[in-house]
Amino acid sequence: MEKSLDLSVVPSIELEKYLGTWYEIARFDHRFERGLVGVTANYTMREDGLIKVTNSGFQDSLQVLTSNQLEKPKFRMQNKILS
């Protein structure tokens, strides 16, 4: 018997709870993290509603900033579908 998945959309999300520093426990082999250990991603909200993402990690005991990008959340602090 197959299980059906509940793919319903949550009515709201508190984006602030997801902001901050996230520490990886596993990852896919992305080119910008290759050879790094202790990788983190830091998410901060800008005044214009964009999310600034700063990824960093360590290579040969030196901290490396691997990516600094902006993400445009489709929900912009509203109750919409996350994608």
N, C-alpha and C positions, 0 to 999 in steps of 0.2 A: 504494500500500500504506500503510495507516495504522499509525502507531507506537503501541504500547501504553505507557501511563505506569505506572511503578512507584510505587504509592501506599501502600507498606508503611510501617508505623509503626516509628520507630527504637526500639531496646530501652531506651535511656536518654538523658538529656540533662543536661548540666552547666549549670544555669541561671546559675550565677555568671559564666560566660563572656559572657552576654548583658547583665549588669548594667553600669551605667556610663553614660557620655554617648555618644549617637549623633548624628551630624551628617547632616542631610538632603542628598541630592544631587538629589532630585526629590520631588514630592509631588502628591497630589490636593488640590483646592481646598477645604480644610476651613475652616469659618467662624472657628474660633479661631486660624487662622494667616494669615488674609487680610491682605494688605498688609505682612507681615513678611518679613524676609530674615535669613539666618544662623540659621535655626531649628534648635534642638537638642531632644532628648528625653533626660532623665536618669532611669534606672531604678535604684531602690535597694530592697533587701529589708528589710522590717521584721521585728521579732522574732516577730510573730504570723503570718508566712508570706505576708502581703499584699505586693504590689509597689507602691511609691510611684512615680508617674510625674509628672515635672515638665517641662512643655514651655515653652520660651522662645524669643524671637527679638528682632530689632531693628526698630524703626520710627522713622524720622527720627532716626537715630543714638542713640536711647534704648533701653535694654534693657527688654523687656516680658515679664512672666510671664503666659503665656496660659492655663495649665491646671495644676492640681495635683490629681491624682486618685489613687485607690487601685484596683488591679486585683487580682482574686482568681484566681491561676493555678489551673486545675483540677487540675494535677498536684501542687501544693504540695510540690515537691522530690521527687516520686515518679516512677516510670516509668509514666506514663499517656499517653494520646493528647493532644496539644496541640490546642487549638481556640480 
